[in-house]
């Protein structure tokens, strides 16, 4: 059930979630909690955080339905940047029938700024996990292109990526 919260309240809660985050090898991370907060307290249908790792965007956390809706609402992608360096993006999709207000844009930019500071500080372990997942995916892909099939299934790299992102919906 959605309970509308003011932008100030949402930002305060995001800061609290980050302050209480402890590195954990298992999902969900603070990122997943932040996205759930955004979807539960605003008119967002789904949200995701993607990190830039070796020039590629890697999914890290999702909230809301993963499948593309038949009538998707407007989507906004806000870069997560610090000191001119792009760390990733925060992508949010509104529920159908809603539009982006200035208040929503300001809120998402504030959350992206908070995430940038977090990902370069206390949340560095999430970036490291994204790199590891990407390496595993690349290793699985290169093994497949050589004709070698890993002992598990061919989708092992993608499963590792989903597991690292905390996506349990497809397990």
Buried (B, 14 or more C-beta within 10 A) or exposed (E): EEEEBEBEEBBEBBBEBBEEBEEEEEBBBBBBBBBBBBBBBBBBBBBBBBBBBEEEBBBBBBBBEEEEEEEEBBBBEBEBBBEEEEBBBBBBBBBEEBEBEEEBEEBBBBBBBBBBBBBBEBBEBBBEBBBBBBBBBEBBEEBBEEEEEEEEEEBBBBBBBBBBBBBEEEE
